Every structure is written in structure tokens, then in C-alpha cells.
Amino acid sequence: AQWRAALSAKLAAKIRDLRFSASQNDRAAPARKQARLACGGDGSGGAGDVEDGATCAHHAVANIGELGRKAIDAPLKALMKITDEQSSADSAKVKCLRTSVGWFSSPACSLIYQVSKYVALFSSKGYAIGENFALWLAHKLKTTEQLAGDLIGHVEDLLAICGGRDYVFFLDAAVVDRFSQFESLYGYLLEEADLQAEAGGKLRKAIITGFESVYCMSAVRSMAIISEEWLWPCLRAIEPGPKAHILDVCPQLWPCVLAWLEEAAANPQAVIDGTLSLRARLEACGQRTTPLKPPTPAGERRAARAALDMQRIRASLAADAEQLQIVRDMLAGAFAAMAGGVRNHAAEFVGDGHLTVAKITPELRKAMDGVPITSVMAETMFARVKRRADRGGIARHDTRMGAVLAERDGTVEWLRNKPAGEKIWRLAARRWRKGSGSRTMQQEREIKGALKAPEREAKLEKKRGGRKKKAEELERLKGISLARKYSELKKMGNERLAEQLKFYKLIEKKTGFKTTGTGPEMRTQLQSLIFEKFGLGCNDLAEGDAGTDGRESDGLRRKGCRETVGGGGAKKKKAKRKRGWVYLNDWGWDPTDEFVIDGCRRRGRAGAGGGGDRGGDGALQGAVGGLAPGDRDVGGGGPGAVRGGRLCR
């Protein structure tokens, strides 16, 4: 027993000092930081840290495809006149599922999702609509030739939209286009509408709307082309087999994909025609473009139907010049965005990345011998643990994990092939009973809770300290002397001005401004807030004084906003506006006067032509003509000249 305890302590010390030679992750910032720490870095991401490890190829493909899908959505929403406000209304769905299923967020993906949901043959929610469609289609095809079924049927080809893998939408696009034909799902939905069937009414209307939209179907066909010409070759290439080294795949794959995407963005018609082939280029680079296992008979039939889908889509585009141009524009934008995605999500393998072909050395190959190309193995383990947890009920956690690991490692088969397998199994069971097996689940929780308690207390102390500090700051702000006159702001420095702004933001709950900036910026913002809170009486500045930095502004006088107070406590009266003057808010000026605006802060272009938006030394000079407030005269003018431009305080 003493020898075993000493050996355990020695092994534990070695494990604590273990440093990984390389890592791979999904490119999330927390995962990358932990990977750098595990490889001996400081986790800062700076010069003193180690280089980031390789990115999971599956995550890279999914993220690059998502960028392409978003690039398709941008012109699609513009064509369908979907506003940013309507698009943001679906943000909760996008954030929840990481898949754009909202109509206003992504009309094409919404259509694909709704079709997949409508024709589902099996559903945990009890939908039976898909089975009804399958029955209708089977009866319709009973007396027709087999080819007709390949052209309009086979509900099973549509993959379920589940999880966060965005490329499922690409894989389903061609099948959705197949169902959009009048002889297929589209015709069935029209019949259901005529029958006024209640089941799936909202889904039915949404799908019919999508099928009848030229723009929406153009996006679906664009995604089908991307799936055929880019996605499938990439998915084949990143799964070359268990014996392939990551440095024999990714450093050759991603530069080839990047070059192809750049050419495709410049010439999308070649991709539509099928003459610009990524498969041929990957084969020339020695990458796999075929399945690891031979396809089954069912798989071969599905592949034949997919080929028919692409023939139909290409023929449809060739016969419709308007739709062809829309698809060209969508694909050009998508491929350009995807090329940028490769530079980001596969940065270590392209350009000056530290894992490019030119930088591969025998030492680097040895360090990365155990790095997988994808994280499928880890994702599979997560799925097995979840499945075992769902089925295990109140089973002990170590029992569940033991079963998962035994299934993953083939422990039972290994023991059966050992001459003394029974003896080894009994020895392991005895050691488990003396270790964690000797404690109940409650005792295990107590031990783990005690280990986590210090970290939890530290986090609580930090959070509570922050809330306490914030409460103290609010109480302090409630006691400050609030400026009521514009002239008071001129005597304040930046710290006091920021304090005044914090009062309005934190105490008054005002929004739409920041609590930092230059003195003139903060004084201008505070003038607006003081005016809103205290009214006209807050303006006590001398005539011609803007009150932002104490300097005079030639030709600018506050007219119509100054107040006169009669003697003996008479009511306040507004000064009368002068005839022929131009007024904007509380500013007034004679349109025939010339003036100089010093230190004007402009938003947008103040003029056009002759360098009119670039004044010398920050001074803009010109004559204000007889234009209405806000109008612009963009003609003529030398450097720095502005006629009828917007006045800035």
C-alpha cells in the first residue's frame, strides 16, 4: 500500500508538470487561451505567449459557410425590402439556435427550415404533416415512371435542421428547390390551402410565400450551388482517414480553397456552369475528394438524385436571365466573404501563418503527431456522455463516465482477449471500491463542493464589491451640485463635466450620449440636458457666446431664446424674432452676413468640389445664403468654403 501511494504521488507530480506539445480547438477565445496555457504559454495572446494551435477543420468550414450565407442574405433582404429593424426582430432566434430561422433575419434559411419542419416524417412534438405529404406523393407516383419520383419526391433526402451546424442549410437547399416544383410539395400545399386544412396553416402560408418569391428561390439556388461546388469537396478533404497527418492536409487544403474562392468571386458564372472546379484542384494537391467508405446502394441513389437536382437548377438559371444575374451577384458576394473567412478561420495555414507548407519542419511534425484534423472525436464523447446521462437517471457520475469510457476504448473486448482478464477486472473493481466507490454520492458532492468553495467565494466577493462600489457612486452622484445655468459649465473642468453627465445617465436614466469627451463636446451635451430639465431660464450666456469653450463666435447670436424678466416679479417673456432672419433651434442669424466658424465639428461632408470639406487649420469660412436650415449648396467654393451649410455649435 505504501509503495502504491508513493507511485501515485510520483505520477500526480508528473501530470501536474505535463505540457502539451500542440493543441487544436474551435477558435473560441476561452478555448484558445486554455490551449495556450496548456502548451506552456501565459495565456495573454501577446509576444510572450505561445502561438495558437490549429483550428478544427469542421468548425472552420461551418464558420466560412456561415459568412457566405450572411453575404447572400444582405442583397436578398435589400431585394425583398426587409429593413434592419425587421431583421433585428429575429435576433433572439439567431442567438438561441445560432441558425437564422427567422424570416426577416434570413428568408432563404427560414424557408429551408420551414420545409424541413413541415415534411418531417418523425417528430418529438407529434407532427404528422410530413406523413400526410408522403402519402399524397406515393399515391401520385404509383402509376408514373420511376424517374418522376427522383425528380419531385423522396422526403427522406431532406436533413433535419438540428444543432448549430450552419452547413446543413446548404445541404438541404437543392432538395428544397426540388420540392418547390408545382408537381411536388408546392402543389400539395396549394391543394391543402384550397381544402382549408387546419394542420400546419402558418407553416403552409410561409412556405408558399417563399416558393413564390423569385428572390428567395434565387438565394436557395445560390446555396445549392455553393453546397455542390464548395461544401462537399471541403467536407471530403477534411476527413482523409485516421492515419492522415494534419500537416499533410490543412497546409495544402486551405491555400487551394482560398485561391479558388477568390477566382470564384471574380467569375461566379464559371462556378454556375461547373467549369471552375474545386474538386479538380484538390485532387491536384493530393487531397481526398471521395468518401472514405464505398457508398451503399441507397447512397448511390441519393447521389443520383442530387445530380438531377443540380441539372434542374442550372437549366432553370440558364432559362431566366433576370434570376441568373441575381444568383451571380449573390455568389460573387458570398465567395468574397468566404475568402475573407478562410484568411481568418484558417489563418495559421495561409499567408504568413506559422503552420504553412514553407514552415513545416521534422520537429513541428513530431510535435503535432497527435493533433486531429477535426474535433469530431471530442464532440462524439460529449454526445455519448449526454446520452448516458439521459438514460442513466440517478446513476453515479463515475458509473456513467466509466461506461462511456469503456464503450469508447473497447475495454470489455480488451479484457476478454486477456488470459487473466477476469483477474484484472476484479482488481480494478476492488481498487474502485477502496477509492471513490467507498463514498456515497452525497459525500462526493461534499468533497467537490469544498474544493470549489474558495473560487466561488472569490467570485462572489468581487461581484458584491463591484455592486457596492456602484451603489456608493450613485449615492455620491445624488449629492453633487447640479449645474442649472449654461455659464456654470464654463467654469468646470473635464472631470466635473463628466460627473454632471454621469448624473443624467445613471440617476436620471437618460440615454443616447457618452460621459466622456472633450470639454466643448461635454458642455454642448450638458446644455441640451439642462435645457430639457430646467427650461429656457438656464440660458444666461451673453449674446454671441456659445458657452462651449468661452470663445466668441463672430456673427452668431442667440436670438429668440434669450428671456427678459420684467420688474416686480413679472412673468418671463420671449424676445421677438426678427423679420428675415433664419432660425434653427435656439440659433438665429442674418442670411446675408458672413461669418467664421472656429473649431466646427462636422458630421459627414460639409461641401463637395474644390476640396470644400477640408478647411485650412480647422476654420471654415463662407457666406450663409438664403437657404432653409439644413439645406446645402454643394457647388463651387474654394478650400474651406461653405455656403448655407449646417451650423455646428
N, C-alpha and C positions, 0 to 999 in steps of 0.2 A: 504493500500500500504506500509506503514512504517513497519507494522508487517510482511508482506511478505518479504520485503527487509532484515529485521533482521533475519528472519528464513533462508533465502538464504545464508546470510553471515555465520550463525552458521553451516549450513550444509557444506558449502565450506571449513570451517576450519576443520571439521571432516574428510572430504575427503582428505584434504592435509596431515592429520596426520595418514591416513589409512596405515596399514602394513598388507600385506598378510601373512597368516599362512603357506602357502605352494605354490609350483609352479610346472609347467610342461612345457617343451619346446622340441625343436627338436635337442638339443645338440650343436647347433651352438654357438660359443664363444660369439658373441654380445648378443644373446638371453639369454644365461646363466648369463652373467654379469647383464643385466637388471633385470632378475628374482631375483638375489641375492640382488640387490639394493631395489627392491620392497618388499622383505621379511625382510628388516632392516639391511642387510649387508653393507659392504663398497665397494663391487664390485671388490676387489683386488684378490680374489681367494686364499688368504693366510690364516694364522692362525686366524686372526681377523675377517674373513668373515664367513658367514653362509654356510651351506652345499648346494651343488647343488640340485635342485629338481629332480623329476622323469623325465625320457626320454619318449617321445611319443613312444608307442609300435610299431606303424606303421612305424615311421622313423627308429626305431631300426631294425625291420625286413628287411626293404629296404636296410639299410646300411650293415647289416650282409650278406644278399644275394649278394650284390654287391662285397663284399670281396670274396665270393665263386666263383662268375663269373670271377673275375680277376685271381683267383688261377687256374681256368680251362684254361683261356687264355694263361697263361705262358707256360705250356707244349705244348699247341696247336700251338702256334707260333713257338716254337722250332721244332716241328714235320714238320710244313709247311715251315720251313726255312725262316721265316719272321724276318728281322733284327730290332734292336732297332731304327735305322734311319727310316725305313719304317713305323714302328709303331708310331713314333713321328710325322710323316707327317699328321696323322689324329687327332692330339691333339686339333686342333681348333674345330672340330665337337664334341669331347668329352666335351670340356669346354663349348661350346654353349648349348648343349642339356642335359648334364650330362647323356647321354646314349651313349654307344660305338657303333656307327653305321658304323664306318669306317672299311673297310675290313682288313687293316693292323693292326688296333688297336684291333679289336675283330672279327675274322672271323665268329664265330658262331652267335653272336648277329647281325652282319651285314647281315647274311643270313636270320635270323628271321625277321629283319626289312624290307629287300627287298621283302620277300614273302608277308608280311603283306601289303606292299605298292602295290604290283602287283595285289593281289586278292581283293583289296578294292572295295566294291560294291558302296560306296558313297565317293566322294572326292570333296573338295572345289576347287581343281585345274582342275577338269574336266576329270580325268582319267576314261576311260571306259573299261580298260583291264580286270578288275575283273568281270564285267558283261559278257564279251565275254567268259571267262573261265567258269562262272556259266552256261551259255547257252550250251556250249560244254559238260559239265559234266551232265546236266539234260537230254540232248538227249542220252548220252551214257548209263545212268542208267534207261532209260524209260522202257526197256524190261528186266531188270535184277531184281533179288530179292532185298528186302529192305535192307538186311544185307550188301550188297555190298556198298550201299550209306553210311552206318555207317563206313565202312572200308576205303573208299577213298574220300568221299565228305564232304559236309557241310562247305562251306566257312565261314558261319556266326560264326563258333566256334573260328575263329582267331580274337583275340582282337586287336584293333588299338593301335599302338605304339604312345602314346601321353603323354606329361608331363614328369616328371623326375622319375617316379616310376620304378626302375630297375627290380622289380619282374615281370613286365609284360612280359619280355623276358622269364622268367621261365614258366609262364602260357601258353605261345604260343609254347613252344618247342615241346610238344607232337603232336600238330596239324601240325606243320611244318614237323615233321617226317612222319605224315600221308600223306602229300602232296608230299613227296619225292618219293613215290612209282611210278613205271612206269605207272600204270593204272590211276594215278591221275594227279596232276599238272606237274610232271616231263614229262610224256608222251605228255601232251598238249604243253609244251614248245618245245619239240623236233619236234613236228608237225609244230609249228609256225616257228621254225628255218628252216625246210625244205621248208616251204612256203615263206621264206624270208620276213616275215611280218615286217613292219617298226615300228609299235607301240610297245613301251617297249623294244626295241632292247638291250640296255645296261643292263637293269634290267634282261632280259631273260638270257643273257650270264652269268651274275654274279650268278644268281640262279642256273643255270645248273652246273656251276663250283663248287658251294657249295654242291649241291646234289651228285655230282660225287666224292667228296673228302671224303675218309674214315675217316680222322682225323676230318674234320669239322662236319660230321654227328655224330661222337663219342661224340664230345662236346655237340651237340644238345641233344643227348640222355642222356648224363650226367645231363644236366639241366632239362630235363623232369623228371628224377628220383628224383632230389632234389625238384622239384615242388611237386611231388606226396607224397614223404615221409617226407619232412620237411616244405615246404612253406604252403601248405593247412592246416595242423594241427595247425601251428602257427597263421595263419590268423583267424581260427575259435576260437582259445583260447583267442586272444586279443580282441574279440568282444563278451563278455559273456552276454551283455544286459545292459540297462541303470541303473539298480539298483545295479549292482555289484560294490563293493568297490575295489579300486586299490590295496590295501594291501591284498585282498583275491585272487588276480590273479597273479600279477607280481612277488612277492617274492617266489611263488611256481613254476611259469612257467619257469623263466629263469634258475634257477639251474637245473631243469629237462632237459631243452633243451641243456644246456652246457654239462651235463653228457652224453646225447645221442650223441651229436656231437663228443665228444672225443672217444666214443666207435665206432662210425661210421668211424672215421678217421683210427682207428686201424683195422677195419674189414669191408671195403666197400662192400665185396661180400654179407654180410648179409643184407645190405640195398638193393642191387640189387635184391636179392631173395625175399625181403619183410619180412624176419624173424625178423629183428631188427626194431620194430615198435614204432615210436614216439607217435602215436595216443594212443596206449595201455598205455604207461607211463603217458601221460597227463590225461587220464581217471582215472588212479590210483591215481593221485594227485588231483582229483576232478575238473579238468578243462574241459571246453566245447570243444568238437571236432566235433560237428554237427552244421548245420546252425540254426540261430535264428528262421527263418520262414520256414515253410514246403516248399519244392521245388515245383515249378509249373510243369505241365506235360512236358513243353519244357525243364525245368531244369533237370528233371529226364532223359529225352532222351539224353541231353548233357552229363550228368554224366555217362550214359551207354557207350557213345562213348569214353569218357575219359578212362574208364576201358578197353575197347578194344584196345585203343592206348597203354596203359601200357603193356597189354598182348603181343602185337606185338613187342614192344621194348625189353621186357625181352626175348622173344623167339628168336629174332634176335641176341641178345648178346650171348645167350646160344649156338647158332649155329656157332658162329665166335669167336674162341679163341683169335685171334690177337686183334680184336676190344674189346673184353671183358677185356683184360689186359689194353688196353688204357683207357677204361672207369674206371676201378679200380683205376689206377694211378690218373686220373683226380679227381675222387670223394674223394680219400684219401687227396689230396692236398686241395680240396675245403672245406671239413669238418674240416680240421685242421685250415685253415684260418678263417672259420666261428666261430669256438670255441674261437679263439682269439678275434673275433669281439664281441662275447657275453660278454667277460670279459671287453671290452672297452665300448660298447654302452649300456650295462645293468649293469655297474659296481656297481651301488647303490643297486642292488638286489642280487648280488652273492658275494661269498668270505667274505671279511670284510666290505662290503658296509653298509651304515647307514640305509638301508631300508630292510634288510634281515629279515627272519622269527624270528630269535632269538632277534631282537631289536625292534619288534613291541610292543608298549605299548598302553593302552587306550588313553593317551594324544596324541600320534602320530596318532592314528586312527581318533581322533576328528579333529586334525589339517589338515588332508588330506581327510576329508569327501567330499569336493567339487572338488578334483583333478580328472580329467578324465583319463582313461587309454590311450586314443589316442587323437590327436588333430583334429579329423575329424570335430568336431563342428566348430572350428575356420576356418579350410580350407573351409568348406561349406559356411561360411559367406563371405570369400574372393571371392568365386565363385559367390555368389549372388550379391555382390557389383559390380563385373566386368560385370556381365550380365546386371544389371540395368544401369550401366554407358554406355555400348554399345548400349542399346536400348533407353536410356534417351535423347540422343542428347545434347541440350543446357539446359536441366533442371537444376534447382538449386541443389547444392550439398546436402543441408539439406532436400530437397524434395526427392532426391534419397535415402538418408540414412534413412529417415522416412519410405519410402515404404519398404525398406529392413528389418528394424526392426519390422515393423508391420506384415510383412509376417512371420518373424522368431518367433515372440512372440505370434502370433494369436490375435493381438489387436482387429481386427474387430469383430471376433467371441466373444471375451470377452465383448466388448461394447454392442453387440446385446443381450447378456444374462443379461445385467444390466437393472433394471427397469428405471433408469434415464440415459440410455446410450446416448441418443440424447443430453441431457444437458451437460454431461461430455465432449462429443465430441466438442460442441460449446465452452465450457470453454477453452479446450486445444487450439482450433483454435484462440481464442481471445488472449490468452497469447503468442502464437507464433507470431501473427501479431504485438504485442507490443514489442517483443524481436527481434530475428534475422529476422523475417518476415517483420519488418519495414525498413530493409535496403536492398538496391539493391545488386546484385552480385558484382558490382564494389566496393561498399562500404565495403562489406565483405572482398574482396581482399585487400583493403587498410588497414583494421584493422589487418588482418593476416600478411600482409607484414610488417607492423610496429612492430609487435611482433617478427618476425623472423629477422628483420634487425640487431639488436645488435649481435646476434650469427653469422650471415653471415659476418658482418664486422670483427669480431674477427678472423674468419677463414681466411678471405682474408688477414688480416694484418699478420697472422702467415705464410701463404703461400708466400706472397710477401717478407716478411722479410727473409725467407729461401732462396728464389731465389736471393735476393740482397746479402746476405751473401756468397752464392755460387759464384756469379759474382765477388765479391770483392776478394774471394780466388783465382779465376782463374787469375785475374789481378795481384795479388801478385806473383803467381807462374810464370807468364810470365817474371817477373823481377828478379828472382833468378839467381845466378851464377851457370850455369850448369857445372858439372864435365866433363872434356874431357879426363882425364887420370886415369888409374886404381889407381895410387898412391894417388890421391886426395881422394879417397873413404876411405883409411885407416885413414885419419885424421878426418873423420866425425863421429859424434855420431849417435845414432839411429834416433833422431828427424830430423836431416839433411838428413840422408839416406832416411827416409820416404818421406821427401819433394821432393827429387830427383825422387823417384818412382812416386809420385803424378803428377809431371810434365809430365812424359811419358804417364801416364794413362789418365789424364784429358786434357792435351794440345796436346800431340802427338797422342792421341786416340789409344794407344797400349792396347792390351788385353792379357789375359792368365796368369796374375800374380796378387799378392796382394801387398798392400802398407805397410804392417806391417810384423813383424817377428823379428828374432834375427839378430844381426849385420852381422855375416857370411852369413846368408841367403840373406839379402838385398844387401850386396856387390856382392855376386855371381850373383844375378839377374841384378844388375846395370851394371856389367861387360858385360853381354850379350847385354843389351840395348845400352850401349856406343859403343861397337864394331859394332853393327848394324848401328848406326848413324854416327860414325866418322871413322870407318875403322881400319886397323891394327895399325895405328900410335898411338892409345890410350894405347897400352900396353907398359908401361915404367917401369915395375917391374923388380927387379933384378932377375937374374937366380936362380930358385929354390923357388921363393916367389909366393905363390898362390894369395896373395893380399886380402884374406878374413878376416883374423884376425891378420896379421902381424907376425905370427909364421912361422918358417921354416918347410918345408916338406922334410924329408930325401929321397933322390933318385928320387925326382920328379923335372924335369926341363922342362921349356918351350922351345921346340925345333921346328924349322920350323915356328914359329910365330913372333920371335923377328926380328926387322928390323934394318938394318945398313944403315947409311946415309953417302954417300961419301962427301969428302970435296968440297968446292966451289959450294954448292947447287946441287950436283949430285942427280940423281933420287934414290928413295928408292929401296932396293933390299932385297928379302927374303933370309934367311940363307938356305943353302942346307941341305937336310935331310940326316941323317947318315944311311949307309947301315946296315941292320939287326935290326934296331930299330922298335918298334911298335908305331904307331901314332893314336890318337883319338882326333878329333877336333884340338885344339891347344896344346894338350899334347903329349909328346914323352918320351919313356922310353926304357931302355935296358931290354929285356925279361929275361935275366939271373940274373939281380940284385934282391936283396932282399930289401924290404922297409917296413916302418911302416907308416900307415895312422892314424893320430891322429884326433879324432873328426869327423870321417866319418859319414855322414848322409846317411843311406841306405834306399832304397825303395824295399820292397819285401825281400825275403830271399837271403842272400849272399852265403850261402852254405847249405849243407844237411849232416846229420850224424855227430855224435860226438859233437853235440852242436855247430856246426860251425857257426851258425848265432848269437851266443851270446858271444861276446868277453868280456874279463875282462877289467873293468874300461874304456870301450868305445874304446879301442885300438884294431885294427885288424892287425894281423901280418901274414905274409906268403910270399911265393915266387911266382912271376909272371912268369908263364911258357910261352912256345911259342904258346899261343892261340891267335886267332884273337880278335880284340876289340869286347867286348860284349859277348864272349863265356864264359861258366862257367864250371869249373871242380868241380863236386859235390861229388867227392869221398874223403874219408879219412879226415885227418886233425884233430888236437886236438882242444881244446877250443880256439876260436878266429882265427883259421887258415883259410886263403882264398887263393886259387890258381887260378890265371887267372881271378879273379873276376873283376867286373866293378870298375873303378876308380871313386871316388867322389871328387869333389872339395869342 
